[in-house]
Amino acid sequence: MNDKILTILSEIKPDIDYTRETRLIDDGILESFDVIQLVTNLMEAFDIYIDADDIEPENLNSLDSICELVRRKKPKQQ
């Protein structure tokens, strides 16, 4: 999952070390259009739905927080 999310992030904004950044939103690395593109790409890539309420810095500030958001949104395996 991390690799897939890294690929999505790199397509949006290359030349960023997403494994080290922890304030993607707070530091303005990802701007509003980037966030919309990220959320759209995550929903398509992982077949999930991300609510507007989930589009918060704490869910999108780092690779780890984005991975956690995707994990929470993925349907539970039965």
N, C-alpha and C positions, 0 to 999 in steps of 0.2 A: 504494500500500500504506500509506504514512504516513497519508493522510487516513482510510482505513478504520479503522486502529488508533486514531487520534485520536478518531474517533467512538465506538468501543467504550469507550475510556477515559473519555470525557466522559459516556457513559451510566452508567458505574459511579460516577464522582465528578466532577460538574460543578464549575466554578469553580476548576479547577487549570490552570495554564499548563504543559501537558505538554511543550511544546517547550523549556522552560527547566529543568525539574526533572531532576536526574540521580541522585536518591537516593529514588525513590518508595517502595521497600521499607525501606531503612535509616532514613529519617526518619519512617516510620510513616504516610506519606500513603496508601498502599495497605495495608490490614490483611488478615488471613488470608482472611476471607470475600471481600474484594475480589479477591484473587489467584485464588481458586477461580473466581469469576465471570469474571475476565479470561481465564484459561486456557480455560475452557469456551467463551466467546464467540470466542476466537481459533481454537480447533479447528473450531467450526462455520463461522465466516466464511471460513476459508481451506482447509477440508477437509484439515486436518493432524492429527497425533497428537503431543501433547506428553507425554513421559514424566515421571513423578514426579521423576526425577533432574535434569530440566531446570528444575524449579521452584526456582530459586536466585536470590538477589538480583542476581547479576551478569547474569542473563538478563532481568530484569524491572525493573531500577532506573530505566530511562529509555526514552523513545520509541525512541531509536537501538538500544538493546540488545534491545528487544522486536521491532523490525523485523528485526534480525539473526537472532533466534531463529526467527521465522516463515520467513525466507529459507532457513535451514538445514533446516527441517522440510518445506518444499515439495518435492514430487518434481521431480527434474531433468527439463527438457524434452529430448526426444530428437529 
